[in-house]
Amino acid sequence: MSYIEAVIAIILVFVAVTAVFTSIEYQQKMYSKILERELLQLYSEDLFWLTIYNLPNTTPFDSFETYYSTKSAYVVKDFEKVRKDINCITFTFPNEKSVNIYYFDK
């Protein structure tokens, strides 16, 4: 093996290691975004059940905004179109993240 082949092999290994390390950093950023989204979803589902059922003796969570809306939509039930009202609760958290939860009447 000549010196030129050894230098080329070292350069290729260096490029491969650099590519792997940059992708690891990118994967960590994506994982943290996904984890934050999932935690917000779980947090919002807790708020949803507390809000819908007005559970007594519950401590309020951190400050957040709640927005209620209702939209009509057609749902297929037993091969027939049925008009249903779909309710939506939007929780907006202080860090400008928001989660929508859609549900039918209880």
C-alpha positions in Angstrom: 0.0 0.0 0.0 1.5 3.3 -1.0 1.5 6.5 0.9 -1.1 8.1 -1.4 -3.6 5.3 -0.8 -3.0 5.6 3.0 -3.6 9.4 2.8 -6.8 8.8 0.8 -8.0 6.2 3.3 -7.4 8.5 6.2 -9.3 11.3 4.5 -12.2 9.0 3.7 -12.3 7.9 7.4 -12.2 11.5 8.5 -15.1 12.4 6.2 -17.1 9.4 7.4 -16.5 10.2 11.1 -17.5 13.8 10.5 -20.7 12.8 8.8 -21.7 10.5 11.6 -21.0 13.1 14.3 -23.1 15.7 12.5 -26.0 13.3 12.1 -25.9 12.4 15.8 -26.3 16.1 16.7 -29.2 16.4 14.3 -30.8 13.3 15.7 -30.5 14.6 19.2 -32.2 17.9 18.2 -35.0 16.0 16.4 -35.5 13.7 19.4 -35.7 16.6 21.8 -38.4 18.2 19.6 -40.4 15.0 19.4 -40.1 14.4 23.2 -41.3 17.9 23.9 -44.3 17.4 21.6 -45.2 14.1 23.2 -44.9 15.6 26.7 -47.1 18.6 25.7 -49.7 16.1 24.3 -49.8 14.2 27.6 -49.9 17.3 29.6 -52.8 18.6 27.5 -54.7 15.4 27.8 -54.5 15.7 31.6 -55.8 19.3 31.3 -58.5 18.0 28.9 -59.9 15.5 31.4 -59.7 18.0 34.3 -61.5 20.6 32.2 -64.2 18.3 30.8 -65.1 16.6 34.1 -64.4 19.6 36.4 -62.7 17.3 38.9 -62.8 18.7 42.5 -59.8 19.2 44.6 -57.4 19.5 41.6 -54.6 21.9 41.6 -54.4 24.1 38.6 -51.5 23.7 36.3 -49.2 26.5 35.1 -50.7 29.4 33.3 -52.1 28.5 29.9 -54.9 29.7 27.6 -57.9 27.6 26.7 -59.9 28.1 23.5 -63.1 26.2 22.8 -64.6 25.7 19.4 -67.2 23.5 17.7 -67.4 22.5 14.1 -70.0 20.5 12.2 -68.7 17.5 10.2 -70.1 14.5 8.5 -69.2 11.1 9.9 -69.8 7.8 8.2 -71.7 5.5 10.5 -73.2 2.2 9.3 -72.7 3.3 5.7 -74.7 6.5 6.3 -73.5 10.1 6.5 -74.3 11.5 10.0 -73.8 15.1 10.9 -71.9 15.4 14.2 -70.5 18.3 16.1 -66.8 18.0 16.7 -65.6 20.0 19.7 -62.0 21.2 19.9 -60.1 22.5 22.9 -56.9 24.4 22.2 -54.4 24.7 25.0 -51.7 27.4 24.4 -48.8 27.2 26.7 -46.4 30.1 27.7 -43.7 29.0 25.4 -46.0 29.6 22.4 -46.7 25.8 21.9 -50.3 24.8 21.4 -52.1 21.5 21.3 -55.5 20.8 19.8 -57.7 18.0 21.2 -60.8 17.0 19.2 -63.7 15.1 20.7 -67.4 14.3 20.4 -69.9 15.2 23.0 -69.7 13.1 26.1 
